[in-house]
Structures are given as C-alpha cells and as structure tokens.
Amino acid sequence: MFESLGFETLSAPQVSLFFALIVGIAFGGLAEQTKFCFRRAVIGHDRRQAAGLWALALAVSVTAVQVAVYFEVITFEDHRFLTPEVPLMAAAVGGLLFGIGMVLSRGCASRLTVLSGTGNMRALFTLILFGLAASATLKGPLSGARTALATQTIDLGDASTVATLLPFGLWSVAVIVAALVIYALSSGNRVAHLVMAVAIGLLPAIAWVGTGYVLYDDFDPIAFESIAFTLPAADSLFWIIASTSVTAKFTVGLMAGVIVGAFVSALISRRLAWVGFDGPAQMGRYGLAAILMGFGGVVAGGCTIGAGLSGIPTLSVAAITTLAFIAIGAKVAERILNLIPSSREFGGSYTTLPQQPAE
C-alpha cells in the first residue's frame, strides 16, 4: 500500500521511523498516566486495579488484531509467533529470568522506559544495561546460549494458535476476551483509566497494521512488527553508538517516542523528578535485574509487551507460554525476597515498602 501514499522523498523505512515515534508517544503518555505495568498487575499492592487495566488492554488488542486478520488486512502466516516449532525451553527459561528481573528492578522493560522519561535515573540505568544484555544475547557472547535453548522445540503442527487448540476455535477466544472485559470493569478502576487502557490496547494493532499493511513495500520492505521493548532497546543503543553506519528504524523511533510521551505526560501532571539509587547494593540489584531481563527477553522471544500485549493477540501459543512463565518467575522472586531477612540491604524490603514500579 505504501506506493499509493504519495511519498516522493521518503522511503518506507524512513516513514516507519516517524510512525513508530507517534505510536511510542501515545504509549508513553498513556502508560505514564495509568502506571501500566505487568509486574504491578502480578505482585503489586494494587494488583487488582493494575490487572484490570492489563486485562482490558489485552482484550482490546486481541479483538482489534483478529478483526484485521479476519478482513485479511494483515496475516501472521509466516511470522515467528505462529511457527509450529515452539521453543518451549527458551520460553520457560527466558520467561522465568525476565520475571525475576522485573521484580528485582520493580518494573518490566516498558515501565522502565516510561520512568526513564520522568527523570528516574534508576530506570534509565537499568534500561541501558537491559539493552546491552539484549545485544550480547542477540549477536554477542551470550548468543550461543540463546541458540542452544532455541533448538529445544515442540512441534505443534497445525495447533500453533490458541484457536486451533481450544474446542470451539475463535468462539472460545471470544469468551475469554469477554471474561477479561468483565474482570476489568469490576476491578475498581476509574473510567478515565479504563478508557486509557482501551487506547493502549489499540496501539499494538495499529502498529501491526501500520508495518504489515500501510507501509508494506515490495521494493523496500520493513519488518512486520509491533510494540516491544527488548529488540528496540538493543537497536536503539546500537544506533546511538553507530548512527553514521546504521539508519534509525521503527524500533528506534518507538523507544524515543515512549520516552518523549512519558516526559510530556509527567511534565503536564507535575510528576517530573530526579530519582537516584539509595546505595551500591540497590544499584547492584538493578544491574542484575537488567541482565536477567535482557537475556531472558531475547531468549523467550519477547517481553511483557512484545510477547504479551503484542504477541498474544496473534493467538500464538509461544507468546502465551512466555507471558505465563514471566508471571511465574515474578511470583517466585517475590516469595524468595519476602523470605530473605536482609532484603532491605539488597535494595529495599518488599514487605514493608510501597511496591511502586521501579520506585
């Protein structure tokens, strides 16, 4: 479709950068306003409200993406999410490590990116190390471990989507979506936040349609992708280091947009504030969290947003498996930290301090 848009001086990859910037600004602003975070939805002190926002966003995203698929606007036929060879070991190990990491840093990768735009230096430090660890796992010294885990697969054949596994196909999916909406509406959230959750849920579908249909160009193709944070963090760091050798693309625009959107939202709401580490122990905890999330996110094939909010709407069994293991890893980490008497020395007690994401 890109040829019909009338761009004379811009290529599809160049337009995708600006498109991602807009999507990122919207996500960053909405996520900052609602404190949208999967970790908060799993173990936060206000997890019912947080889970309600997440459930509604996911329900909207699943619906919007599947409507686009039904009308053949986009297709995931050859996408990695729907491969019949599901890397179960990678999803399990990567998901568990990512979940542990996001508890140690009190925020998943998306939340850390949002907080980086509000003046939180702890989040920015963790985000940079997260990108470095992701790069090392993609193409660096940790790539061997990634490859080894990825080779351990289970062949699902034609059952690589939830619709093919459930007894009534898409009707079963519709029932699950309805249940998510009902849960969200009874979660005690303000109407304004529920509306924002709907908007957040639409963004992954907008990104899928934008990269897979609107900006599709046979002569200068771009990656078919949506909102994510693991690969974008790695790509953004590489572009910052070698911008004269590589061009900025969708992933770079997305990260920049999220930070800008969060900054503007925090500025308007007067929540901009410099936040640093309380001491070296806390810095060490966040550094370890970044490495676990960077390695785990790449190995598992996505983070809470990449595999969750963007991946699950494809009805991918692999994406659902990844998010499930992230949740398990988070719960295990929470239990262990609550059992450690010296957890306060390791950057703050999880039983006595408010559990605000990355704060």
C-alpha positions in Angstrom: 0.0 0.0 0.0 3.0 2.3 0.6 3.3 3.2 -3.1 -0.2 4.8 -3.1 0.5 7.1 -0.1 2.3 9.7 -2.4 5.6 10.0 -0.5 8.2 11.2 -3.0 11.3 11.7 -0.9 10.7 9.3 1.9 11.1 5.5 1.8 9.0 3.0 3.8 11.7 2.5 6.4 12.0 6.3 6.9 8.3 6.7 7.3 8.1 3.8 9.7 10.5 5.7 12.0 8.1 8.6 12.3 5.1 6.2 12.5 6.8 4.4 15.4 7.6 7.8 17.1 3.9 8.7 17.1 2.9 5.2 18.4 5.6 5.5 21.1 4.5 8.9 22.2 0.9 7.7 22.6 2.0 4.6 24.5 4.4 6.5 26.7 1.9 9.1 27.7 -0.9 6.7 28.4 1.3 4.3 30.3 2.7 7.1 32.4 -0.8 8.3 33.3 -2.1 4.8 34.2 1.2 3.3 35.6 0.6 0.5 33.2 2.9 -2.4 34.2 2.7 -6.2 34.1 4.8 -6.6 37.3 2.3 -4.4 39.1 -0.5 -6.5 37.8 1.1 -9.7 39.1 2.6 -8.7 42.5 1.7 -5.0 43.1 -0.1 -3.9 46.3 -2.8 -2.6 44.0 -2.7 -5.6 41.6 -6.4 -5.9 41.1 -6.6 -2.4 39.6 -3.4 -2.9 37.6 -4.5 -6.4 36.4 -7.9 -4.8 35.3 -6.1 -2.3 33.1 -3.9 -5.0 31.7 -6.8 -7.3 31.1 -8.8 -4.6 29.2 -5.9 -3.6 27.1 -5.2 -7.2 26.2 -8.9 -7.9 25.3 -9.0 -4.8 23.1 -5.7 -5.7 21.4 -6.8 -9.3 20.7 -10.1 -8.1 19.3 -8.5 -5.4 17.1 -5.7 -7.7 15.7 -8.1 -10.5 15.0 -10.5 -8.2 13.2 -7.6 -7.1 11.0 -6.7 -10.7 10.3 -10.3 -11.6 9.6 -10.6 -8.9 6.9 -7.2 -10.0 5.5 -5.6 -6.7 6.2 -2.7 -8.5 7.8 -1.6 -12.1 8.2 0.7 -13.9 10.6 1.0 -17.0 8.4 4.8 -16.8 8.2 5.5 -14.9 11.4 7.7 -16.4 14.1 4.9 -16.2 16.6 2.9 -18.8 14.7 5.7 -21.2 13.9 4.7 -24.8 14.6 8.1 -25.4 16.3 7.5 -23.9 19.7 10.8 -23.3 21.6 9.3 -24.4 24.9 12.7 -24.5 26.8 13.6 -21.0 25.6 10.2 -19.6 26.6 10.4 -21.2 30.0 14.0 -20.2 30.9 13.8 -16.8 29.3 10.4 -16.1 30.8 11.4 -17.1 34.3 14.6 -15.0 34.2 12.7 -12.0 32.8 10.0 -12.3 35.5 12.7 -12.5 38.3 14.5 -9.5 36.8 11.4 -7.3 36.6 10.7 -7.9 40.3 14.3 -7.0 41.2 14.0 -3.8 39.3 10.4 -3.2 40.3 9.3 -2.7 36.8 9.3 -4.5 33.4 11.1 -3.1 30.4 8.2 -1.0 29.3 7.7 0.5 32.7 11.4 1.3 33.0 11.3 3.0 29.6 8.4 5.1 30.7 10.0 6.0 34.0 13.2 7.0 32.2 11.3 9.8 30.6 10.2 11.1 34.0 13.6 11.7 35.5 14.1 8.3 37.1 17.8 7.6 36.8 17.5 4.1 38.3 15.1 3.2 35.5 17.4 4.7 32.9 20.5 2.9 34.2 18.6 -0.4 34.2 17.2 0.3 30.7 20.7 0.9 29.3 22.1 -2.3 30.8 19.0 -4.1 29.6 19.7 -3.1 26.1 23.4 -4.1 26.4 22.4 -7.5 27.7 19.9 -8.0 24.9 22.6 -7.1 22.3 25.0 -9.5 23.9 22.3 -12.2 23.7 21.3 -11.4 20.1 24.7 -11.2 18.5 27.3 -11.2 21.2 29.0 -13.6 23.7 25.6 -14.8 25.0 24.2 -15.8 21.6 25.5 -19.3 22.0 23.2 -19.9 25.0 20.3 -18.4 23.2 20.8 -20.7 20.2 21.2 -23.8 22.4 17.9 -23.1 24.2 16.1 -22.2 20.9 16.9 -25.6 19.5 14.8 -27.4 22.1 11.4 -27.2 20.5 8.0 -29.0 20.5 6.3 -29.5 17.2 2.6 -28.5 17.5 1.9 -28.9 13.8 -1.3 -27.1 12.9 -2.0 -26.4 16.6 0.3 -23.4 16.9 -2.5 -21.0 17.7 -5.0 -20.9 20.6 -7.9 -21.0 18.2 -6.8 -24.4 16.9 -6.2 -25.8 20.4 -9.5 -24.7 22.0 -12.6 -26.8 21.3 -14.7 -24.0 19.7 -11.9 -22.1 18.0 -12.4 -18.3 17.8 -15.7 -18.6 19.7 -13.6 -19.8 22.7 -11.3 -16.9 22.3 -14.3 -14.5 22.2 -15.5 -15.9 25.5 -12.0 -15.4 27.1 -12.0 -11.8 25.8 -15.4 -11.2 27.2 -14.2 -12.5 30.6 -11.3 -10.2 30.5 -13.5 -7.2 29.9 -15.9 -8.2 32.7 -12.9 -8.6 35.1 -11.6 -5.2 34.0 -14.9 -3.4 34.5 -15.2 -4.9 38.1 -11.6 -4.1 39.0 -12.3 -0.7 40.7 -10.5 1.5 38.2 -11.6 5.0 37.3 -13.5 5.4 34.0 -10.7 7.6 32.7 -8.1 4.9 33.3 -10.3 2.3 31.6 -10.6 4.5 28.6 -6.8 4.9 28.5 -6.4 1.1 28.8 -8.6 0.7 25.7 -6.4 3.2 23.9 -3.3 1.3 25.0 -4.8 -1.9 23.7 -5.5 -0.4 20.3 -1.8 0.6 19.8 -0.3 -2.9 19.1 -3.0 -3.5 16.5 -2.3 -0.1 14.9 1.4 -0.9 14.8 0.8 -4.4 13.3 -1.4 -2.8 10.6 1.0 0.0 10.0 4.1 -2.1 9.5 2.3 -5.1 7.8 -0.1 -3.3 5.5 0.0 0.6 5.3 3.8 0.7 5.0 4.2 -2.5 3.1 6.5 -2.0 0.1 7.8 -4.8 -2.1 10.8 -2.8 -3.2 11.9 -1.5 0.2 10.4 -3.8 2.8 10.3 -3.2 6.5 10.0 -5.6 9.4 6.4 -6.7 10.3 6.4 -5.7 14.0 4.5 -4.1 16.8 5.2 -2.6 20.2 8.0 -4.3 22.0 11.0 -3.3 24.1 13.7 -6.0 24.0 14.8 -5.6 20.4 14.1 -1.9 20.3 16.3 -1.3 23.4 19.2 -3.2 21.7 18.7 -1.4 18.3 18.5 2.0 20.0 21.8 1.5 21.8 23.5 0.3 18.6 22.1 3.3 16.7 23.4 5.7 19.3 26.8 4.2 19.1 27.0 3.8 15.3 24.4 6.2 13.8 26.7 7.1 10.9 26.8 3.4 9.9 23.2 2.3 10.6 19.9 4.1 10.0 17.3 4.6 12.6 14.2 2.4 12.0 10.8 1.5 13.7 12.5 0.2 16.9 14.5 3.3 17.4 11.5 5.6 16.8 9.4 3.6 19.2 11.8 3.9 22.1 12.3 7.6 21.5 8.6 8.1 21.3 7.8 6.3 24.6 10.4 8.4 26.5 9.1 11.6 24.9 5.5 10.7 25.6 6.2 9.8 29.2 8.2 13.1 29.7 5.3 15.2 28.3 2.7 13.4 30.4 4.8 13.7 33.6 5.5 17.4 32.8 1.8 18.2 32.4 1.0 16.2 35.6 3.9 17.7 37.5 5.4 14.3 38.2 8.9 15.0 36.8 11.5 14.3 39.5 15.1 13.2 39.6 15.4 9.8 41.3 18.6 8.0 42.0 20.0 5.0 43.9 20.0 4.8 47.6 23.3 3.0 47.6 25.6 0.5 45.9 23.5 -2.6 47.0 20.4 -1.2 45.3 22.5 -0.4 42.2 23.8 -3.9 42.1 20.2 -5.3 42.4 19.0 -3.2 39.4 22.1 -4.2 37.4 21.4 -7.9 38.0 17.8 -7.3 37.0 18.8 -5.7 33.8 21.0 -8.6 32.8 18.3 -11.1 33.6 15.6 -9.3 31.7 17.9 -8.5 28.7 19.0 -12.2 28.4 15.6 -13.6 29.2 13.6 -11.3 26.9 15.7 -12.2 23.9 15.7 -16.0 24.7 12.0 -16.0 25.4 11.2 -14.1 22.2 9.7 -11.1 23.8 9.0 -9.1 27.0 5.6 -8.5 28.7 4.6 -6.1 25.9 6.4 -7.8 22.9 5.2 -11.3 23.7 2.2 -10.2 25.8 0.3 -7.2 24.6 1.5 -7.5 21.0 2.2 -11.3 20.8 -0.8 -12.9 22.4 -3.3 -11.1 20.1 -1.8 -13.2 17.3 -3.2 -16.2 19.3 0.4 -17.6 19.5 0.9 -20.5 21.9 4.5 -19.5 22.2 3.7 -15.9 23.2 1.1 -17.1 25.8 3.7 -19.6 27.2 6.3 -16.8 27.5 4.0 -14.5 29.4 2.9 -17.3 31.7 6.5 -18.1 32.7 7.2 -14.4 33.2 4.3 -14.3 35.7 5.6 -17.4 37.4 9.1 -16.0 37.6 7.7 -12.8 39.2 5.8 -14.7 41.8 8.8 -17.0 42.7 11.0 -13.9 43.0 8.5 -12.2 45.3 8.3 -15.2 47.6 12.1 -15.6 47.8 12.6 -11.9 48.5 10.0 -11.9 51.3 11.8 -14.8 52.9 15.2 -13.1 53.0 15.7 -11.1 56.2 18.4 -9.0 54.7 16.3 -8.0 51.7 16.3 -4.4 52.9 20.1 -4.4 52.5 19.6 -5.7 49.0 17.8 -2.5 47.9 14.6 -2.4 50.0 12.2 -4.7 51.7 9.3 -5.9 49.6 7.1 -6.5 52.6 7.4 -3.1 54.3 8.0 -0.6 51.5 5.4 0.5 48.9 5.7 -1.6 45.8 5.6 1.1 43.2 7.2 0.1 39.9 10.9 1.0 39.7 10.4 3.5 42.5 
